[in-house]
Amino acid sequence: MEEDLMSLMPGQPAAADRGLFVIPSGPGRDQLRRKYRAFGDAIARVWSATVGSDVAMYREGFHIDTEQVSIDTADGVTVMRTIDVSICELLSPAERNRYQGLWSSDPDGRVVRGLLLIRNSEVHRHAPINVDTDRLVSGFGDCAWRVFPQWKAYAELPAEVRRLEPRQSRDPHDRYQDSVAGRLVIETLLDAMRFFDRCDPSLTRRDDDSDIARFPLREFIQHTYECRHPYWPRAAEYNDLLLDGMTLMPPIGRTRQIRRTVLLSDTTLYMGLTDLGHHSESFVESADQIAWDIAGGYPYTAVTTAGDVIDVAERDRVLICGETPLSETDLADTVGNESAATDDREVTNEWIRTWWTKQLGDAYRYGAHRRPKM
């Protein structure tokens, strides 16, 4: 049967494509094919556990039990390590060296190497690693809650796990820190799945449409974007794509009135009010984005300490208030007023910086303030 290439994701090889390596035929290859399948099944169990975690509500907050996620994840990384070792054993010495080089040069390979720290903790140390989750989404029935487990920071791992034994490689520790820590558990497992599929796609179990069997993972509770396939963009990548798209669209509202300047490292932020007709809402935007908006025809004004309302223009991406650069203009809520009242609330500059940073990490939040519902 011909491969249905239209069903594959960008960058995803078909079963007939030559991968990074060719695993020689024989019993070892047959066993490796089974392990590929077992790894996909293990990832599916981890995914299912994210709606099977016990969640209890108390007056002081939520209690979330992610033990089942941790158990299924431990099984998954154990299968992952078996695949990793098998590939090394089945390749020729030269190919083995090239494969092991991907543990540091390939982003997915770095994840595989970093997850080895978790596997070693489960197999060789008496220090189980639990996962964190600081986010919940509510649903209905059997999917009443959806949790989002993520890996702990390296410094938060048990001391026994971080201890380096004599002649033990530091590499898994470093790779955990730079490629695993703080990330969603499911995404790191999908990274590993993608890595092995790229190594030899002919070993991957596939559905009739030639895509990887069991993927994309089932959408339990509809909310914002989640990566559910080894070749889908990861959440951070998708967020950046969504942010880029939103910055190309003009803000919603009649006009935006700039009232305040806040500096964040090398970025100049402006805060003010968006006129939505029947009411106004606060906004925070970067100087570069405001210049782009104005160049596209969207109107901005600025309110000075004297109460003057002046049109803002852009010249070669520099914002101009009248004949003065906006950066040199004394805005109404900026000079000598670190916590000026805006939109009937007392808002500190640090709060504005935090708000902006959160928006960059959540395109949906940014879109809600840039293009609010009228």
C-alpha positions as CSV (number, residue, x, y, z in Angstrom):
1,M,0.0,0.0,0.0
2,E,1.4,3.4,-0.9
3,E,2.2,5.8,1.9
4,D,-0.4,8.6,2.4
5,L,2.1,11.3,2.6
6,M,-0.5,14.0,2.9
7,S,-1.3,12.7,6.4
8,L,2.2,13.3,7.8
9,M,3.3,16.3,9.7
10,P,6.0,18.7,8.4
11,G,9.3,17.1,9.1
12,Q,7.8,13.7,9.8
13,P,9.4,10.8,7.8
14,A,7.3,8.1,6.2
15,A,7.9,4.4,7.0
16,A,9.7,3.9,3.7
17,D,12.0,6.9,4.3
18,R,15.6,6.3,5.3
19,G,16.1,7.5,8.8
20,L,19.3,8.8,10.6
21,F,20.4,5.1,11.0
22,V,19.5,1.8,9.6
23,I,19.1,-0.9,12.2
24,P,20.3,-4.2,10.8
25,S,17.8,-7.0,10.4
26,G,17.6,-9.8,12.9
27,P,16.1,-10.7,16.3
28,G,17.4,-7.4,17.8
29,R,15.6,-5.3,15.2
30,D,12.4,-7.3,15.8
31,Q,12.7,-6.7,19.6
32,L,13.3,-3.0,19.0
33,R,10.2,-2.7,16.9
34,R,8.2,-4.0,19.9
35,K,9.9,-1.5,22.2
36,Y,8.9,1.3,19.9
37,R,5.3,0.2,20.2
38,A,5.7,-0.3,24.0
39,F,7.0,3.3,24.3
40,G,4.0,4.7,22.3
41,D,1.7,2.8,24.6
42,A,3.5,4.1,27.7
43,I,3.1,7.7,26.5
44,A,-0.6,7.1,26.0
45,R,-0.9,5.8,29.6
46,V,0.8,8.9,30.9
47,W,-1.6,11.0,29.0
48,S,-4.6,9.1,30.4
49,A,-3.2,9.6,33.9
50,T,-3.5,13.3,33.5
51,V,-7.3,13.0,33.8
52,G,-7.1,10.2,36.4
53,S,-5.2,12.2,39.1
54,D,-7.1,12.7,42.3
55,V,-8.0,16.4,42.8
56,A,-9.5,17.7,46.1
57,M,-10.7,21.2,46.8
58,Y,-10.1,22.7,50.2
59,R,-10.7,26.2,51.6
60,E,-7.0,26.9,51.3
61,G,-6.7,25.6,47.7
62,F,-6.4,22.4,45.7
63,H,-4.7,19.2,46.6
64,I,-3.5,17.3,43.5
65,D,-2.2,13.7,43.6
66,T,-0.1,13.0,40.6
67,E,1.3,9.7,41.8
68,Q,-0.2,7.7,38.9
69,V,1.4,10.2,36.4
70,S,4.7,9.6,38.1
71,I,4.3,5.8,38.0
72,D,3.4,5.7,34.4
73,T,6.1,8.1,33.5
74,A,8.7,6.0,35.2
75,D,7.6,3.0,33.1
76,G,7.8,5.1,30.0
77,V,11.4,6.4,30.6
78,T,12.4,2.8,31.4
79,V,11.2,1.6,28.0
80,M,12.9,4.7,26.5
81,R,16.2,3.7,28.0
82,T,15.9,0.2,26.7
83,I,15.4,1.5,23.2
84,D,18.4,3.8,23.6
85,V,20.7,1.0,24.8
86,S,19.4,-1.4,22.1
87,I,20.1,1.1,19.3
88,C,23.7,1.5,20.6
89,E,24.2,-2.2,20.7
90,L,22.8,-2.9,17.2
91,L,24.8,-0.2,15.4
92,S,28.3,-0.6,14.1
93,P,31.0,1.2,16.2
94,A,31.2,4.1,13.8
95,E,27.4,4.5,13.7
96,R,27.2,4.1,17.4
97,N,29.6,7.0,17.9
98,R,27.5,9.1,15.6
99,Y,24.3,8.1,17.5
100,Q,25.8,9.0,20.8
101,G,26.9,12.3,19.4
102,L,23.2,13.2,19.0
103,W,22.9,13.1,22.8
104,S,24.4,16.5,22.9
105,S,24.0,17.9,19.3
106,D,20.3,17.1,18.6
107,P,17.5,18.8,20.6
108,D,15.5,15.6,20.9
109,G,18.6,13.5,21.6
110,R,19.4,15.9,24.5
111,V,16.0,15.2,26.0
112,V,16.6,11.4,25.7
113,R,19.8,11.9,27.6
114,G,18.3,14.1,30.2
115,L,15.4,11.7,30.9
116,L,18.1,9.1,31.6
117,L,18.5,10.9,35.0
118,I,14.9,10.1,35.8
119,R,15.2,6.5,34.7
120,N,18.4,6.0,36.7
121,S,16.7,7.4,39.8
122,E,13.8,4.9,39.4
123,V,16.1,1.9,38.7
124,H,19.3,2.5,40.7
125,R,18.3,5.0,43.5
126,H,15.9,4.8,46.4
127,A,14.6,8.3,45.6
128,P,11.4,8.4,43.4
129,I,10.9,11.6,41.5
130,N,7.5,13.2,41.7
131,V,6.3,15.7,39.1
132,D,4.8,19.1,39.7
133,T,1.6,20.6,38.4
134,D,0.5,24.2,38.9
135,R,-2.3,24.2,36.4
136,L,-5.8,22.6,36.3
137,V,-8.6,22.6,33.7
138,S,-12.1,21.4,34.7
139,G,-14.2,19.1,32.6
140,F,-17.2,16.7,33.1
141,G,-17.8,13.1,34.0
142,D,-14.7,10.9,33.9
143,C,-12.6,13.9,32.8
144,A,-13.6,16.1,35.7
145,W,-10.0,17.5,36.0
146,R,-7.0,17.7,33.7
147,V,-3.6,18.3,35.2
148,F,-0.5,19.4,33.5
149,P,2.5,17.7,35.1
150,Q,5.9,19.2,34.5
151,W,9.5,18.3,35.6
152,K,11.0,19.8,38.6
153,A,13.9,22.2,38.4
154,Y,17.2,20.4,38.8
155,A,17.9,22.0,42.2
156,E,14.5,20.7,43.5
157,L,15.4,17.0,42.7
158,P,16.3,14.8,45.7
159,A,20.0,15.2,46.7
160,E,20.6,11.5,46.1
161,V,19.5,12.0,42.5
162,R,21.8,14.9,42.0
163,R,24.8,13.2,43.6
164,L,27.5,12.2,41.1
165,E,29.1,8.9,41.8
166,P,32.8,8.2,40.8
167,R,33.3,7.5,37.1
168,Q,29.6,8.4,36.5
169,S,28.9,10.7,33.5
170,R,27.8,14.2,34.3
171,D,26.1,14.4,30.9
172,P,22.5,13.2,32.0
173,H,22.6,15.9,34.7
174,D,23.5,18.6,32.3
175,R,21.0,17.5,29.7
176,Y,18.3,17.4,32.3
177,Q,19.0,21.0,33.3
178,D,19.1,22.4,29.8
179,S,16.5,20.2,28.0
180,V,14.1,18.7,30.5
181,A,13.7,20.7,33.7
182,G,10.6,22.8,33.9
183,R,9.0,21.4,30.8
184,L,5.7,19.5,30.5
185,V,6.3,15.8,31.0
186,I,4.2,14.7,28.0
187,E,6.2,17.0,25.7
188,T,9.5,15.5,26.7
189,L,8.2,12.0,26.1
190,L,7.0,13.1,22.7
191,D,10.4,14.5,22.0
192,A,11.9,11.1,22.7
193,M,9.3,9.4,20.5
194,R,10.2,11.8,17.7
195,F,13.9,11.1,18.2
196,F,13.5,7.4,17.8
197,D,11.2,7.7,14.9
198,R,13.7,9.9,13.1
199,C,16.4,7.4,13.8
200,D,14.6,4.5,12.0
201,P,11.0,5.3,10.9
202,S,10.5,1.8,9.6
203,L,10.3,0.5,13.1
204,T,7.4,2.7,14.1
205,R,4.0,1.2,14.4
206,R,1.6,3.0,12.1
207,D,-2.1,3.3,11.4
208,D,-3.7,2.8,8.0
209,D,-3.1,6.5,7.1
210,S,0.7,5.9,7.8
211,D,0.8,8.2,10.8
212,I,2.2,7.0,14.1
213,A,-0.3,4.7,15.9
214,R,-2.2,6.2,18.9
215,F,-1.3,9.7,17.9
216,P,-2.5,12.4,18.1
217,L,-3.4,11.7,21.7
218,R,-7.1,12.0,22.5
219,E,-8.3,15.5,23.5
220,F,-9.8,14.9,26.9
221,I,-10.9,18.5,27.8
222,Q,-11.0,21.2,25.1
223,H,-9.2,24.4,26.2
224,T,-6.1,26.1,24.8
225,Y,-3.4,24.4,22.6
226,E,-1.6,21.3,23.8
227,C,0.9,19.2,21.9
228,R,-0.6,15.7,21.4
229,H,1.6,14.4,18.6
230,P,5.4,13.9,18.3
231,Y,5.6,16.2,15.3
232,W,3.2,18.9,16.4
233,P,4.7,22.2,17.6
234,R,5.5,22.2,21.3
235,A,3.4,24.6,23.4
236,A,6.2,27.2,23.5
237,E,6.7,27.0,19.7
238,Y,2.9,27.3,19.1
239,N,2.7,30.2,21.5
240,D,5.4,32.1,19.6
241,L,3.6,31.4,16.3
242,L,0.3,32.6,17.8
243,L,1.9,35.7,19.2
244,D,3.4,36.6,15.8
245,G,0.0,36.3,14.2
246,M,-1.6,38.5,16.7
247,T,0.9,41.2,16.4
248,L,0.1,41.5,12.7
249,M,-3.5,42.3,13.4
250,P,-4.5,45.8,14.7
251,P,-5.8,46.2,18.2
252,I,-9.6,46.3,18.7
253,G,-11.0,49.7,19.8
254,R,-11.4,53.2,18.5
255,T,-8.0,54.3,19.7
256,R,-5.4,53.7,22.4
257,Q,-4.4,56.4,24.9
258,I,-0.8,56.1,26.3
259,R,-0.4,57.3,29.8
260,R,2.7,55.7,31.3
261,T,6.2,54.5,30.5
262,V,7.7,51.4,32.1
263,L,11.2,50.0,31.3
264,L,11.9,46.3,31.3
265,S,15.5,45.5,30.5
266,D,16.0,46.7,26.9
267,T,12.3,47.0,26.2
268,T,10.2,50.1,26.6
269,L,6.6,49.4,27.6
270,Y,3.7,51.8,27.5
271,M,0.5,51.4,29.4
272,G,-2.8,53.2,28.9
273,L,-6.4,52.8,28.0
274,T,-8.1,51.3,24.9
275,D,-11.3,53.2,24.0
276,L,-13.9,50.5,23.3
277,G,-16.8,52.9,22.8
278,H,-19.0,52.1,25.8
279,H,-16.0,51.6,28.2
280,S,-12.2,51.5,28.3
281,E,-9.8,48.7,29.2
282,S,-6.1,48.9,30.2
283,F,-3.4,47.8,27.8
284,V,0.4,47.2,28.0
285,E,2.3,47.2,24.8
286,S,5.9,47.5,23.6
287,A,7.2,50.5,21.8
288,D,8.1,48.4,18.8
289,Q,4.6,47.0,18.5
290,I,3.0,50.4,18.9
291,A,5.2,51.7,16.1
292,W,4.0,48.8,13.9
293,D,0.4,49.5,14.8
294,I,0.7,53.2,13.9
295,A,2.4,52.4,10.6
296,G,-0.5,50.2,9.8
297,G,-3.0,53.0,10.5
298,Y,-4.1,52.4,14.0
299,P,-4.4,55.6,16.1
300,Y,-2.6,56.2,19.4
301,T,-2.6,59.4,21.5
302,A,-0.6,60.3,24.6
303,V,-1.7,62.2,27.7
304,T,0.9,64.5,29.3
305,T,1.3,65.6,32.9
306,A,-0.3,68.9,31.8
307,G,-3.4,67.0,30.6
308,D,-2.7,67.6,26.9
309,V,-3.8,64.8,24.5
310,I,-1.4,64.6,21.6
311,D,-1.4,62.3,18.6
312,V,1.5,59.8,18.5
313,A,3.3,59.2,15.1
314,E,6.1,57.0,14.1
315,R,9.2,57.9,12.1
316,D,11.6,55.1,11.2
317,R,10.1,53.0,14.1
318,V,10.7,55.9,16.6
319,L,7.5,57.1,18.4
320,I,7.0,60.8,18.2
321,C,4.6,62.8,20.5
322,G,4.0,66.1,18.7
323,E,7.6,67.0,17.8
324,T,9.1,65.3,20.8
325,P,10.2,61.6,21.0
326,L,7.6,59.8,23.1
327,S,10.4,58.4,25.3
328,E,11.2,62.0,26.4
329,T,7.6,63.0,27.0
330,D,6.4,63.5,30.5
331,L,3.3,61.2,30.5
332,A,0.4,61.7,32.9
333,D,1.0,58.6,35.1
334,T,4.8,58.3,34.8
335,V,6.8,61.1,36.3
336,G,7.4,60.8,40.0
337,N,4.6,58.3,40.4
338,E,5.8,54.7,40.6
339,S,2.3,53.4,41.5
340,A,0.0,55.8,39.7
341,A,-3.7,54.9,39.5
342,T,-4.7,53.6,36.1
343,D,-8.2,52.3,35.2
344,D,-9.4,52.9,38.8
345,R,-6.7,50.6,40.2
346,E,-3.3,51.2,41.8
347,V,-0.8,49.5,39.6
348,T,2.9,49.4,40.3
349,N,5.5,49.3,37.6
350,E,6.6,45.9,38.8
351,W,3.1,44.6,38.4
352,I,3.1,45.9,34.8
353,R,6.4,44.2,34.1
354,T,5.0,40.9,35.5
355,W,1.8,41.3,33.4
356,W,3.8,41.8,30.2
357,T,6.0,38.8,30.9
358,K,3.0,36.6,31.5
359,Q,1.4,37.8,28.3
360,L,4.5,36.8,26.3
361,G,4.2,33.3,27.8
362,D,0.5,33.0,27.0
363,A,-0.6,34.2,23.6
364,Y,-4.3,33.7,24.6
365,R,-3.8,36.2,27.4
366,Y,-2.1,38.6,25.1
367,G,-4.8,38.3,22.5
368,A,-7.5,38.9,25.2
369,H,-6.0,42.3,26.0
370,R,-5.1,43.3,22.5
371,R,-8.3,42.2,20.9
372,P,-10.9,42.0,23.7
373,K,-14.5,41.0,23.0
374,M,-16.6,44.1,22.4
